[in-house]
């Protein structure tokens, strides 16, 4: 995924983020988090917050593919740098 500069805060319908290496942890919080062992993923809903070293993402819901290290956020997504 290539990234382009974002304004200090941007409102989007959807946003996908590749998680950095394990040296730079990503913190994820939500009202509800469900881990699925079969595909090693997280389904997040309600007040989702993703704290990435370069971004702070807020959304209504998100899905994190832990093997691919990708987070896809949807619904009232706000991205801050």
Secondary structure as the mmCIF struct_conf table of DSSP 4:
data_model
#
loop_
_struct_conf.conf_type_id
_struct_conf.id
_struct_conf.beg_label_comp_id
_struct_conf.beg_label_asym_id
_struct_conf.beg_label_seq_id
_struct_conf.end_label_comp_id
_struct_conf.end_label_asym_id
_struct_conf.end_label_seq_id
BEND BEND1 UNK A 8 UNK A 8
STRN STRN1 UNK A 9 UNK A 18
TURN_TY1_P TURN_TY1_P1 UNK A 22 UNK A 23
BEND BEND2 UNK A 24 UNK A 24
STRN STRN2 UNK A 27 UNK A 29
BEND BEND3 UNK A 31 UNK A 31
STRN STRN3 UNK A 32 UNK A 36
TURN_TY1_P TURN_TY1_P2 UNK A 37 UNK A 40
STRN STRN4 UNK A 41 UNK A 51
BEND BEND4 UNK A 53 UNK A 54
STRN STRN5 UNK A 56 UNK A 65
TURN_TY1_P TURN_TY1_P3 UNK A 66 UNK A 69
STRN STRN6 UNK A 70 UNK A 80
#
